[in-house]
Amino acid sequence: MEQQQRLFQLKQKVRKMLEAAAGQSSQMLNLVDKIQRLGVSYHFETEIETALQHIYETCDHHFDDLHTAALSFRLLRQQGYPVSCDMFDKFKNSKGEFQESIISDVQGMLSLYEATFLRIRGEDILDEALAFTTIQLQSALPNLSTPIKEQIIHALNQPIHKGLTRLNARSHILFSEQNDCHSKDLLNFAQLDFNLLQKLHQRELYEITRWWKDLNFAKKLPFARDRISECYFWILGVYFEPQYLVARRMLTKVIAMISIIDDIYDVYGTLEELVLFTDAIERWEISALDQLPEYMKLCYQALLDVYSMIDEEMAKQGRSYCVDYAKSSMKSLVRAYFEEAKWFHQGYVPTMEEYMQVAIVTGAYKILATTSFVGMGELATKEVFDWVSNDPLIVQAASIVSRLTDDIVGHKFEQNRGHVASAVECYMKQHGTTEEEAIVELYKQVTNAWKDMNAECLFPTKVPMPLLVRVLNLARVINVLYKDEDGYTHSRTKVKKFVTSVLVDFVPIS
């Protein structure tokens, strides 16, 4: 209780800081940036929205210094405001190249680099800015001192826009501790909030782990990946805020079941057994259990139980209509898994078009996006579920990021263990390219998918922004977990560090 009281006092102090910065654009932008990076902006959503709206409506956005210009662009775009990238023209010379004079402004270059990740298709100046700032920041590194050097190394590896709030917060708390010009109250607030949220998340994970252990899949289905902590971490990336406790519990159980089902289709089931399993999911009734082999019965029963639990939760809220959409997306997923299983058993390598039509579904991001809305309360109306069911561009784009990122880093391992051809093999066969050429081309598609997601998050949006952020967050999780390797399958490496830093190690209060 003492900690909660202390948190409340510090929160009031940070609120006063926001009030004091009102009307001073540059000061407000820097304060909002710090609050967001430290992972505590969810406490001040109304204040931040009001401040940024004021800046958007009253400023001409043509700030003279690069840092403020780039920061305003990133924060306003992030909030949904369609600010123009023309504001960066003034930092170019008569030849259309970025001015030499900005190279020495390391903070400005870093801010411009971070801003480029909010770009949409056709914004060539931001494509150029990304290439330019990346080269300049890399070459500046040897001559820089900490903490700016560490911040740049971190940013080059993990830009803010593509990162996860909890991991970003952990890193930024560390950078702020090393930096003398931080606000002590704001830093203490972030440290305390991180620890209190961590305790809440630990309790949730304990409950979910107990459910998982009771199912005893690790022993009864030894071929399947046993990854409940990683599944919870994945969903924590989608929503970490306290009010989404029930949403996290539902979505973690669904993603854990998807993981088991994926391994049944990929690794273990015979084609005959998969026909039965696919049919059972289509029927979605307890009597279908009788037709299944023993190991599939366990999974099927657990799946029905998870959706019954979701049904009960939604009935309490008078929102039972959500559950039909969630079940329907599970059926679509399983149909697509079965299609891939048939390709594998026939030794068939599809064209990229055929492959992507199915693989976008088996990447599981449509089902996760749909099911993430189930826990979003009144915001997720029937119209929202109709929208998400019709493959909107943002969900397609997140699915492309998920599928292609996974395929690029995981295809060699998957081929060795016996798996349907990935996007890499399909592209190489269809276009007669080398593996390297295929990967370059697929990364371009990932980049364009990010641009499409950014465009879909600009006002006027098709559905409320908090819903779009869940889809964006799903893409962010893939970007973090699958950077350089399939961190979910090989979870003992960097993903273990991520889980530990967010869910195990508390932050010392300075």
Stockholm file with secondary structure:
# STOCKHOLM 1.0

chainA/1-510         MEQQQRLFQLKQKVRKMLEAAAGQSSQMLNLVDKIQRLGVSYHFETEIETALQHIYETCDHHFDDLHTAALSFRLLRQQGYPVSCDMFDKFKNSKGEFQESIISDVQGMLSLYEATFLRIRGEDILDEALAFTTIQLQSALPNLSTPIKEQIIHALNQPIHKGLTRLNARSHILFSEQNDCHSKDLLNFAQLDFNLLQKLHQRELYEITRWWKDLNFAKKLPFARDRISECYFWILGVYFEPQYLVARRMLTKVIAMISIIDDIYDVYGTLEELVLFTDAIERWEISALDQLPEYMKLCYQALLDVYSMIDEEMAKQGRSYCVDYAKSSMKSLVRAYFEEAKWFHQGYVPTMEEYMQVAIVTGAYKILATTSFVGMGELATKEVFDWVSNDPLIVQAASIVSRLTDDIVGHKFEQNRGHVASAVECYMKQHGTTEEEAIVELYKQVTNAWKDMNAECLFPTKVPMPLLVRVLNLARVINVLYKDEDGYTHSRTKVKKFVTSVLVDFVPIS
#=GR chainA/1-510 SS CHHHHHHHHHHHHHHHHHHHHTTCHHHHHHHHHHHHHTTCGGGSHHHHHHHHHHHHHHCCSCCSSHHHHHHHHHHHHHTTCCCCGGGGGGGBCTTSSBCGGGTTCHHHHHHHHHHGGGCCTTCHHHHHHHHHHHHHHHHHGGGCCTTHHHHHHHHHHSCGGGSCHHHHHHHHHHHHHHCTTSCHHHHHHHHHHHHHHHHHHHHHHHHHHHHHHHHTHHHHSTTSCCCHHHHHHHHHHHCCSGGGHHHHHHHHHHHHHHHHHHHIIIIICCHHHHHHHHHHHHHTSGGGGGGSCHHHHHHHHHHHHHHHHHHHHHHHTTCTHHHHHHHHHHHHHHHHHHHHHHHHHHTCCCCHHHHHHHHHHHTCHHHHHHHHHHTTGGGSCHHHHHHHHTCCHHHHHHHHHHHHHHHHHHHHHHHHHCCCCCHHHHHHHHHTCCHHHHHHHHHHHHHHHHHHHHHHTSSSCSSCHHHHHHHHHHHHHHHHHTSSSCTTTTTTSHHHHHHHHHHTCCCCCC
#=GC SS_cons         CHHHHHHHHHHHHHHHHHHHHTTCHHHHHHHHHHHHHTTCGGGSHHHHHHHHHHHHHHCCSCCSSHHHHHHHHHHHHHTTCCCCGGGGGGGBCTTSSBCGGGTTCHHHHHHHHHHGGGCCTTCHHHHHHHHHHHHHHHHHGGGCCTTHHHHHHHHHHSCGGGSCHHHHHHHHHHHHHHCTTSCHHHHHHHHHHHHHHHHHHHHHHHHHHHHHHHHTHHHHSTTSCCCHHHHHHHHHHHCCSGGGHHHHHHHHHHHHHHHHHHHIIIIICCHHHHHHHHHHHHHTSGGGGGGSCHHHHHHHHHHHHHHHHHHHHHHHTTCTHHHHHHHHHHHHHHHHHHHHHHHHHHTCCCCHHHHHHHHHHHTCHHHHHHHHHHTTGGGSCHHHHHHHHTCCHHHHHHHHHHHHHHHHHHHHHHHHHCCCCCHHHHHHHHHTCCHHHHHHHHHHHHHHHHHHHHHHTSSSCSSCHHHHHHHHHHHHHHHHHTSSSCTTTTTTSHHHHHHHHHHTCCCCCC
//
